[in-house]
Amino acid sequence: MFLLATVTLCCVAVAGTLTLFEPMPSPAPEKRVAETAVIDVTRTPVQTPVRVVGAPFEPNINPRQR
């Protein structure tokens, strides 16, 4: 318990010291706005087939049996 209190007080002391030396906050930078542009998205009606490697996944319903 003593060790926990010591570490806590040390961390609080370090955090407080760093807060005192932190530079003054500057004004917020200008808000950036994204450019609006038309994006051409072509969608395919059917997904392209993919090759599956390995055995199909089967969930282990009974953990005692393999």
C-alpha positions as YAML, in Angstrom:
chain: A
units: angstrom
residues:
- id: 1
  name: MET
  ca: [0.00, 0.00, 0.00]
- id: 2
  name: PHE
  ca: [2.88, 2.31, 0.80]
- id: 3
  name: LEU
  ca: [4.45, 1.62, -2.60]
- id: 4
  name: LEU
  ca: [1.19, 2.42, -4.38]
- id: 5
  name: ALA
  ca: [0.84, 5.72, -2.53]
- id: 6
  name: THR
  ca: [4.46, 6.63, -3.27]
- id: 7
  name: VAL
  ca: [4.14, 5.92, -6.98]
- id: 8
  name: THR
  ca: [0.86, 7.85, -7.15]
- id: 9
  name: LEU
  ca: [2.36, 10.90, -5.45]
- id: 10
  name: CYS
  ca: [5.42, 10.81, -7.71]
- id: 11
  name: CYS
  ca: [3.25, 10.60, -10.82]
- id: 12
  name: VAL
  ca: [1.09, 13.49, -9.60]
- id: 13
  name: ALA
  ca: [4.20, 15.56, -8.89]
- id: 14
  name: VAL
  ca: [5.66, 14.88, -12.35]
- id: 15
  name: ALA
  ca: [2.35, 15.62, -14.08]
- id: 16
  name: GLY
  ca: [1.91, 18.86, -12.13]
- id: 17
  name: THR
  ca: [5.45, 19.98, -12.93]
- id: 18
  name: LEU
  ca: [5.01, 19.27, -16.64]
- id: 19
  name: THR
  ca: [1.72, 21.16, -16.61]
- id: 20
  name: LEU
  ca: [3.46, 24.23, -15.25]
- id: 21
  name: PHE
  ca: [6.12, 24.16, -17.99]
- id: 22
  name: GLU
  ca: [3.71, 23.47, -20.82]
- id: 23
  name: PRO
  ca: [3.71, 26.27, -23.41]
- id: 24
  name: MET
  ca: [0.74, 28.56, -23.59]
- id: 25
  name: PRO
  ca: [-2.03, 27.22, -25.84]
- id: 26
  name: SER
  ca: [-2.09, 29.00, -29.17]
- id: 27
  name: PRO
  ca: [-5.30, 29.97, -30.96]
- id: 28
  name: ALA
  ca: [-6.97, 27.14, -32.82]
- id: 29
  name: PRO
  ca: [-5.84, 26.73, -36.43]
- id: 30
  name: GLU
  ca: [-8.25, 27.55, -39.20]
- id: 31
  name: LYS
  ca: [-10.73, 24.82, -39.89]
- id: 32
  name: ARG
  ca: [-9.88, 22.97, -43.09]
- id: 33
  name: VAL
  ca: [-12.74, 22.22, -45.42]
- id: 34
  name: ALA
  ca: [-12.42, 19.46, -47.98]
- id: 35
  name: GLU
  ca: [-12.91, 20.32, -51.59]
- id: 36
  name: THR
  ca: [-16.16, 19.10, -53.08]
- id: 37
  name: ALA
  ca: [-15.70, 17.01, -56.19]
- id: 38
  name: VAL
  ca: [-17.72, 14.39, -57.99]
- id: 39
  name: ILE
  ca: [-16.33, 10.91, -57.47]
- id: 40
  name: ASP
  ca: [-17.01, 8.38, -60.20]
- id: 41
  name: VAL
  ca: [-17.78, 5.04, -58.59]
- id: 42
  name: THR
  ca: [-18.54, 2.17, -60.90]
- id: 43
  name: ARG
  ca: [-20.12, -0.80, -59.23]
- id: 44
  name: THR
  ca: [-20.06, -4.31, -60.61]
- id: 45
  name: PRO
  ca: [-23.31, -6.26, -60.44]
- id: 46
  name: VAL
  ca: [-21.59, -9.47, -59.33]
- id: 47
  name: GLN
  ca: [-18.67, -9.79, -56.98]
- id: 48
  name: THR
  ca: [-15.56, -11.26, -58.48]
- id: 49
  name: PRO
  ca: [-14.89, -14.82, -57.30]
- id: 50
  name: VAL
  ca: [-12.00, -15.38, -54.91]
- id: 51
  name: ARG
  ca: [-9.88, -18.44, -54.29]
- id: 52
  name: VAL
  ca: [-10.20, -19.86, -50.77]
- id: 53
  name: VAL
  ca: [-7.16, -21.71, -49.51]
- id: 54
  name: GLY
  ca: [-7.47, -24.28, -46.73]
- id: 55
  name: ALA
  ca: [-10.21, -26.24, -45.09]
- id: 56
  name: PRO
  ca: [-13.56, -24.56, -44.44]
- id: 57
  name: PHE
  ca: [-14.06, -23.26, -40.92]
- id: 58
  name: GLU
  ca: [-16.24, -25.41, -38.70]
- id: 59
  name: PRO
  ca: [-16.94, -24.12, -35.19]
- id: 60
  name: ASN
  ca: [-16.04, -26.46, -32.36]
- id: 61
  name: ILE
  ca: [-19.43, -27.07, -30.77]
- id: 62
  name: ASN
  ca: [-18.24, -29.82, -28.44]
- id: 63
  name: PRO
  ca: [-14.81, -28.91, -26.96]
- id: 64
  name: ARG
  ca: [-14.20, -32.42, -25.58]
- id: 65
  name: GLN
  ca: [-14.42, -34.01, -29.00]
- id: 66
  name: ARG
  ca: [-11.92, -33.21, -31.72]
...
